[in-house]
Amino acid sequence: MAIIEILATVLGVITGLANVPQIVKIMKNRSAKDISIITNLIFVTSSVVWLLYGIQLANFPLIIANIIYVITYGLIVVGWVAYGRNY
């Protein structure tokens, strides 16, 4: 694996994990009233498309990063559904 692929994979993972504090806050406070569902649905949808594209290309950094994005953005959406439905 080339240096740029390693760097892309590591930064993709770190960027995906940047959502973890938001997920923890939603679950801990049992509130997602300040979360924009539209924004997070766009992120989830975009991440699914990029994941499928990464699979088609067999591109490891795209696949790993977007698996994490789908999971973390998906958990934010689940938190919104469970704890806060302000439009």
PyMOL commands that set and color helices and strands:
alter all, ss='L'
color gray80, all
select helices_A, chain A and resi 3-17+20-29+37-57+60-83
alter helices_A, ss='H'
color red, helices_A
deselect
rebuild
show_as cartoon
